[in-house]
């Protein structure tokens, strides 16, 4: 998703129509989740630990490992 699309969704998410705002918010949420997964994968490929990733996300190591560790895509160190 490009910057213009994100900007448009952010505008819609703050709009007057609650259903349009909810649709836009849901789309933003999906994009944020996708970006998070991409960056977690990049961090693991670069050798970052689950603890470092968890700290960056503001969650526990256990939570980040539970969410991303079982996918078989990431090295399981630390």
C-alpha positions as CSV (number, residue, x, y, z in Angstrom):
1,X,0.0,0.0,0.0
2,X,1.5,3.3,-1.0
3,X,1.5,6.6,1.0
4,X,-1.4,8.1,-0.9
5,X,-3.6,5.1,-0.1
6,X,-2.6,5.2,3.6
7,X,-3.3,8.9,3.7
8,X,-6.7,8.4,2.1
9,X,-7.6,5.7,4.6
10,X,-6.5,7.8,7.5
11,X,-8.7,10.6,6.3
12,X,-11.7,8.3,5.9
13,X,-11.0,6.8,9.4
14,X,-11.6,10.2,10.9
15,X,-14.6,11.0,8.8
16,X,-18.2,11.7,9.7
17,X,-19.6,8.4,8.4
18,X,-19.0,5.8,11.1
19,X,-19.3,2.8,8.8
20,X,-16.9,4.3,6.2
21,X,-14.6,5.2,9.1
22,X,-14.8,1.6,10.5
23,X,-14.0,0.1,7.1
24,X,-11.0,2.4,6.7
25,X,-9.8,1.7,10.3
26,X,-10.0,-2.1,9.5
27,X,-8.0,-1.6,6.4
28,X,-5.4,0.4,8.3
29,X,-5.3,-2.3,10.9
30,X,-4.7,-5.0,8.3
31,X,-1.9,-3.0,6.7
32,X,-0.3,-2.3,10.1
33,X,-0.4,-6.0,10.9
34,X,1.2,-6.9,7.5
35,X,3.9,-4.3,8.0
36,X,4.6,-5.6,11.5
37,X,5.0,-9.1,10.2
38,X,7.4,-8.0,7.5
39,X,9.6,-6.1,9.9
40,X,9.6,-8.9,12.5
41,X,10.8,-11.2,9.7
42,X,13.5,-8.7,8.6
43,X,14.6,-8.3,12.2
44,X,14.9,-12.1,12.6
45,X,16.8,-12.5,9.3
46,X,19.2,-9.8,10.5
47,X,19.8,-11.9,13.7
48,X,17.8,-9.8,16.2
49,X,16.5,-11.7,19.2
50,X,12.9,-12.2,20.2
51,X,13.7,-10.0,23.3
52,X,14.8,-7.1,21.1
53,X,11.8,-7.4,18.8
54,X,9.5,-7.6,21.8
55,X,11.0,-4.5,23.3
56,X,10.6,-2.6,20.1
57,X,6.9,-3.6,19.9
58,X,6.3,-2.9,23.6
59,X,5.1,-6.4,24.3
60,X,6.6,-9.5,26.1
61,X,9.0,-11.8,24.5
62,X,6.5,-14.6,25.0
63,X,3.8,-12.7,23.2
64,X,5.9,-11.9,20.1
65,X,7.2,-15.4,20.0
66,X,3.7,-16.8,20.3
67,X,2.5,-14.6,17.5
68,X,5.4,-15.1,15.1
69,X,7.6,-17.9,16.3
70,X,5.5,-20.8,15.3
71,X,5.4,-19.9,11.6
72,X,8.6,-21.7,10.8
73,X,9.9,-18.6,9.0
74,X,12.1,-17.3,11.8
75,X,15.2,-18.6,13.4
76,X,14.5,-19.7,16.9
77,X,17.4,-18.3,18.9
78,X,17.1,-16.8,22.5
